[in-house]
Amino acid sequence: MSNAGRLVGDASSAVLKQTAAQEIRRQIFSGQMKPGAKVDQDALAERLGMSKLPVREALIALAGEGIIETIPRRGAFVADLTRADIRDHYWMLGVISGLAAERASVNLTDEELAELTALADRMESTDDLLAMERLNFQFHRLINLGARSRRLVAELKLLSGAIPLGFFDSHPESVASSLRDHREIVDALASRSPGMVRTLTEGHFLRGGHRAVAQLEERGFWA
């Protein structure tokens, strides 16, 4: 096989693995698969229209995230995640996001700040939760990239990737709280206040962790 062929094959395999991982996360955090449940790899591969290999690779990656527990000769099971585990994940995401925002406060260009303001405006003007989730991703990604640190961005990509799509809190009070947070973060970035933007960002994600636990409880995750 040529080098080009290998690259295409590797890219395709990575996409399948990512697809499988995202579907497993979705099933877990939607409450379809409870802690301790065994993952039916055959059924999952069949439903996704792929072989078992990318499913197994996805499970290995998710085991590294602490979401899946693999038991020799028995299979893969949903890890016994606790409320503290969920809050800790958001806490770590908040701490690193806060550091990235602190650095971004002195690195972001005026054009990037204007783009952040526009994203905050668009989030406030839409009632479409999926659109809001996409805009939320773009908002935080722009701040993270503003840190100008590949290492921080890589860690944030790993941590945020463990939160499945469709997990955006739809409760009106939670949405309003997040929108206020975003506006305060933009203002702190625009005023070039590193300490303030770090504190605001950490608090934003800490509150997100508490809301995530409440969502999972509503979905019967720990029932």
C-alpha positions, 0 to 999 in steps of 0.5 A: 500500500502507498503512503497516501493509501495508508494515510487515508486508511488511518484517517478513516479508522480514526473517524470510525473510532471517534464515531463509536466513542461518541455514540458510547458516550451518548448512550451512557450520558443519556442514561441508556447505559447505566454504571455497571452495564456491559457494552454489547460490542457486536450490537453496537458495531452492527448498529453503526455499520462498522466492524468491531475493531473501531468499537474495541479501539473506542472502548480502550480510549474511553477506558483511558478517560475513566468512563469504561472499565475493561475486565479480562475475559469478561468484556467492557463495562460502564464504569461506576462513575460517581457524582464527584467524578462528574464534578471533578471532570468539569473542575479539571476542565475549568482549571485548564480553561481558566489558564487558557483564558488568562493567557488569551486575555493578553494574546487575543487580537481585536478581531478575535475579541470582536468575533467572540462578542459576535458569538455571544450575541448569536447565542443570546439571539437563538432559541435553537439548542443545537445551534447554541451548543455549536456556538458555545463550542466555537466560543470556548474554542476561540478562547482556548486557541487564544492561549497560543499553547498547543499543549493546553489546547490538546488537554482541553480537546481531550477533556471536552471530548469526553462530554457528548454532543447533545449534553447542553443543559436546556433548562431556561435558568441554566441557559440564562446563567451560561449566557451571562457567564459568556458575556462577563468572560468577553468583557474581562477579556476585552478589558485585558484582565487575566485574573478576572477572566480566569476566575470567571471561566473556572466558575463557569465550568464549576457551575456546569459540573453541578448542572451536569450532575443534576441532568444525570440524576433526572435521567436516572443515571444513578437509579 
